[in-house]
Amino acid sequence: MINVNELNACFARKNLSKSECARICGVSPKTFYNWIEKRAMPTDKAEILISALGIQNPTPIFFDGKLPTK
């Protein structure tokens, strides 16, 4: 589960919008927004963001320890 607040803070620190991050990941903004809403994204796309955003410790952002709810 993605910690959306922490991920949004990373976007802000790099002055990037979600649409720009979608472009970096090679997907449409709609797809990217869906990932954020569902708090999950493919590992390969998370790795792209980790690199692009310069995230040193991705664990608390991309695995927040909470189980998904239906």
N, C-alpha and C positions, 0 to 999 in steps of 0.2 A: 504494500500500500504506500502510495506516495504521500509524503507530508507536504500538502499543497502550500501551506503558509511558508515553509522553509524554501520550497522551490520558487515561489513567487518572490521571495526576498533575494534569491540568486538572480532572477531575471532583473530585478530592480537595480542590484549592485552593478550589473553589466549594462544597464540602460537598454534592455531588450524587451520588446513586446512578445506576447504569446504567438502572434502571427509571424514575427521574425524567427522565433524558436522553431515554429512549424517548418519554415523554409529551411532552416539549418538541418532539421531532421529529414527533410525531403518528403514531407507529407502536407496535405492541405490543412489550413487553419481549423476546419471543422473536425478533422480527425484528431488533431492535437488537442483541441478543446474537449473532445469526447474522452481522451485519455485522462486529462486533468479532472474532469467531472467524475469519472469512474475511479480515479486515484490509482491507475495502473497504466503501464506502457510497456511495449516490447523492450527486452533487455538491450538489443542492439541500438535502439533509439535512445535509451537512457544513457548508454555509453557515449553516444555522440554528444548529448547534452552535458554530461560530466566533463568531457574534454572542452567543449565550446565555452562553458561557463567557468572553467577552472576550479571545479569543486574538488577540494582536497580530501574530504571525508564524505562520500556519498551515502553511506549506510543510514544515517538518521533521516536523510531526505527520501531515499528510494525504498527504504524498509522501515516504516515507523512502528512496527511491532503490533499494529492493530489489525484485527481480522476484519475482512469485508462483511458488510451487512447487506441483506437482500432488500 
